[in-house]
Amino acid sequence: MIQLLAKRFIKDYQKTSDPGVQAKYIALSGTMGLVLNLFLFLSKLVIGVMANSIAMISDSFNNLSDSLTSIIAIAGSMLSTMPADEEHPLGHGRFEYVASLLVSIVIMYVGIELLRNSVEKILHPEQVDFSLLAILILLLSIAIKLYMYRYNHQLAKQFSSGLNDGVAKDSLNDVIATGGILAAMIFTYITGLPSDGVAGVIISFLVLRTGFEFARDTVSLLLGEKPSDELIQEIEDEICKGKYVRGFHDLQIHDYGRGNVLASVHAEIPIDVTVMEIHNSIDTIERQVKQKTGVELVIHMDPSYYLNEPQYDEEKDMKTTVLDILDVSEDEEKIKLAADVIKRGGLVVMPTETVYGLAANGLDAEAIEKIFEAKNRPVDNPLILHVASIEEVRPLVKEIPPHALILMEKLWPGPLTIILEKSKVVPEILSAGGKTVAIRMPDNPIALRLIELSGVPLAAPSANISGKPSPTNAIDVYVDLNGKVDVILDGGGSRIGIESTVLDMTTDPPKILRPGYFGKNFMEELIPRVEYDEGILDEGVTPKSPGMKYRHYAPKAELIVYSAELEDPIQKINKDAAAFQEAGLKVGIMTFAEHMVLYDVDVILNVGSSFDTEQMAKELYTKLRDFDRMGVDVILAEGVAERGLGFAIMDRLRKSSGGKVVEPQ
């Protein structure tokens, strides 16, 4: 019957793999269920009243509630096919799960009502009138419910439909319930003993159990349950078939309802194959996964090995090796390899909680010189020494003042660099000929273990070409420094995303030379007084901290920053963007997630919520690099209020833009 109706009412009814067609089948089955249940409700109600059977009357209202279930199934299936919109970019597929939950609630409500009426019938038994018509109606009900169970069960298996599965289970419950009523009626007729209420109690418990189990399964889907082993295996098999994929990790699968299952994975691909070749290979894998499983897979590429071992002259050329570090203890051999490079005077890129750092032996002048060469960094721009313990600081400085020791003990490891008077063991090139040295202890287990295994403090500025945005992931490091460093340790994305706070402890009171994660107010909770440095150093003066003298963190595109103190920064940005576009320039806007819909330009990137400065700090440099990758000519960036971490973010934006900040008049 369902197939005949499908041919009549469903366009392209044979395309059962189409989520839209599946939803129409589910709606059709709900419509059929509505008609059949209304017929059974009216029939049983009339006969139940005539026979004075509480069980039969209760069963009639059970069929009425099933009509409601059918309406829910119809509505749920139709709502689930609504197209994605601005508020629901991943569609409305989970409406089907919500509808399934409502069905389970209706089933449990029916069970409770049936139990209440049955107990009442046991306490106050009444004579049930036996009639042949009642028997025939009950038999017809059983036949109809068996049919409903059969076609709903088939649809549930064919389309993995929780709704049809719930209706099928409910139909089977009705068969048991109606069969129990029929058996009780015959038993009472033969023996004369009242059994109507007892049968109702037994049936009610069966109904309640089914409703509870169905609710539990549906809630599990709504909360997000582990995908089936079969689906995971299918996806993994297709990934491994990829021409250039050596391995993969972090496979994530997210179910957003019928026809909308998304997945992401990190695939290990070769370093020495062109981007176009890799792109075509990845596209093929994603297409095959979609065709075979219906899952939309997004593959993140992790360049991690050489397909063809490159030929190079050890006397002249440097080969950069990228090593994935997923767990410090399990991958310690990789970190030891990097430490050996440090001991030989080589260069290693390490992840930290702030940005990636380009590390070398901090006590070896020749190794430090390689840092300046690799970065094309001016030699009068000092470097920071990284240590793994407070005890390692003592040989590097003349003394550790009490307040400096307090900050070290409370905030290390962490994004705080402390400037102290240096000892003779610190090379002149590291401090740019100055009398002080900047030292910090990074809050990253990979960096700390590298320092420990190297056995020396590490000089480590940001691992980028001088002046460009600092890198917060290994791919951006590779773009800048491939062939200029020996090893890149890939530890994933940086947690904080902007450089450490630099605090000069050689002055009284101490001065913040570079704002960062730890602000003035935060540190004044630990020591009496801290000030921000108010001056800009003259060209002839040696700076005490990196990032004070030259333009830093700058994208290739022109960057203009709009102060949050402007009366209407969004209106001003839109006005300027229109002018740049009229001049034929490709415009990019860096904004917040809440404001994206307020702009209409070539490229719009968001740095998270305007209420989450930590997310903005984490995204800032990556987004600046993304604009360059997208070839924009000018970037218009929304600023933030200069308080807390916002002070450090605006400091970076000022340096990135070369001071091009639109302030209130």
PyMOL commands that set and color helices and strands:
alter all, ss='L'
color gray80, all
select helices_A, chain A and resi 2-9+19-51+54-80+95-123+132-159+162-191+196-223+229-240+275-293+332-343+365-375+390-392+394-396+402-411+445-454+474-481+520-523+569-582+593-598+613-629+645-657
alter helices_A, ss='H'
color red, helices_A
select strands_A, chain A and resi 247-255+261-270+295-305+321-324+348-350+357-361+384-386+416-421+436-440+458-459+487-490+501-504+511-514+531-532+558-562+587-591+603-606+634-638+661-662
alter strands_A, ss='S'
color yellow, strands_A
deselect
rebuild
show_as cartoon
